[in-house]
Amino acid sequence: MNSFDSVYSGRRVLVTGHTGFKGSWLCSWLEALGATVTGYALDPNTDPNHFELLSLKTDSRIADVRDVEKLSSVLQEQQPEIVFHLAAQPSVLVSYVDPLGTITSNVAGTANLLDAVRRGKSVRAVVVVTTDKCYENEERPHGYREDDRLGGHDPYSASKACAELVTASFRRSFFDTPGDREPRVLVATARAGNVIGGGDWVADRLIPDAVRAAARGENVGIRNPASTRPWQHVLEPLSGYLLLGQRLLEGEARFAGAWNFGPSNQSNLSTAEILEMAQAHWAAIVAKPAQQENAPHEAGQLMLDSTLARRELSWRPIWSIEPTVKKTVDWYRLFYEEKQAITEAQIDEYTQDAARSGAVWVSQ
């Protein structure tokens, strides 16, 4: 398969947050594409964790994005041509417990990364990954677009809105160039939906909580069974990030901006509906209501509108919600029953399905 016009083959890539769920999937895919990958992140904070299950060649640097000197030195040493910035405190509920840690990681960490890029000479493209929760959520029944108002009820969501603003300010102040000159660095942000897939063991997430409980023969408690989210497999937004990165590396300045990579409207389902679908593929997954007194606020409804990415990038989802849930449950079931991590196999399956569907980023 020729994926992303082979733009990542032999390319030096830095992935921050590489020890996390999405970051480790991205590193696996980049290595399959022939990239030379350096990772920069804290130690994995779950046991088991996806990163340590994979046999990656990634040059792993364990450090904090809040450490300006260390981050700058790694960029100077490795001389990456593109950076995918995923390092973050990723949990809404954790942000209520540690708001300052969340804000410094997600806002100051992003500023540190962009300033290190500004002071270096090797980077040509940066994709800063934020979230669908960066929008001011009005609980409306249609998707948010890239030009909708940013905001955030909780510290996590607000920190990601701030990361968007910080990125836009760096782009305008330091990376955009006047007149006819091409910008030295092209910087974009990417906002995805509720991502699921094998290898996520972060606490207080629906699918990880469900499979942990199933492996122990227990029921999983659902906090908000009616809450609706834009569910998508982890490979869906990653294909968007990689396609966006390709366009930036090719010097297409019009792609330096904000992008949504969300699922189709049919994938906007309640947590109860998602668990019902998961149970169809693993009978051990059994849900029960979880009563919480004085529980912190969580959004009841959230949707993304990815019209811009579909129209301008020709990006679109490959797996509908049914295979998304099946692939996710298959990954966990095989891990718990046979100690297999089928990440590489699922990347191959996704790529083949993308080719059959005519996706712009892959060809036979």
Phi, psi and omega in degrees: 000135173262101183257134177055037179052030178057023184293337182267352180294120181076005183274141176275122186232136172251128175243113172274145184078028186290341180274354180276182184298298181292321181298320181289322173299318181296317178299318179300316180292317179299319178296320177297332179276358176092013180281154170261111193251132168248135178249146179223115184191170170286167174301149174303141185248018174230158178222111005285174174218148187296319184302315183284346176280340184268148177264070185273152174265002182306132174285101190269120177248117182267109182195172186257137178293347175279353177270094187298315184295317181295315180299315180296321182292323178294317176299317180295320182288315188273337177053054179290153176266337178217146178237131168253113186261103180245351184298127183188161164276114195260008189245131175298311184294322177297327181295336175287330180278321183229071182295320182291320177297321178296314183292318180292322178294312190276330181262301180297323178300319178294317178297320178300316181297312183293326178290323176296321176297317181300321184275348177268185183232349189271328190286132177250341184209144177224132172245112179266120183267123176245240186193161173294341182280002178285348180277151171290105190280115179258012179056037183272156187272024175216163191286150175278141177254165187301333181264009174286162186293136176275156180182212179154121180287319185257164182300324179297308182299317179297322181295326179286325173297319178295321177299322176298315181294319178298316180297315179298321181292320177294320180299312183289323186278326190236334188253331173289145180237143181284161175070216186265358182289141177286140177295142180291322181232133175255127186236130179227160173242152183227131183240121182247173179271205177282108188269132175234165182155166182294148174096003177264120177236020178295138182291154176065031169242143193302300185293313176304318177298320183293316183286327174298315179296318180298319180295334178266359182074028182245165174275152177258135178274137178254123181286313187226079186299336182268353181296135183253136181222157174273090186282138177206151177289148183304329182290339180295302177296327179299322176297325176293316179299316182291322177293317177298315178300321177301312181297322178293317179296331178280001174083020183271095188296337182291348179267000178279092182186202182260142183220136171265135173233081183247171181278176174291164182300332180295343179267003175274093186234162178283162178297325178295320180293320179296317180293325177297319177294320180296321180297330179296338180255348177208102187297341181290345178280111181230129184255154173215153177296143178243112180276128178230125176273139179055037180291143178293159182295135170226143183299141178273330182214137181207130180221151177244144173251114184255027180304319182298313179295323178294318185282313188269324180263349186058031176270146174203157178296152179256315182260128173287181186294327181296305177294332177301311180292318181298313181297322180295311181294320178303317181300310182292318182298317178293327177294312183287327184271327186231003179059035177257143171244106190263034182301307183298320179296321180287329173297318177297316180299317181297316180297317179295317178296324178296318179296317180295330182272358178082025179301140187294336188269000182218145176217159180288000000 
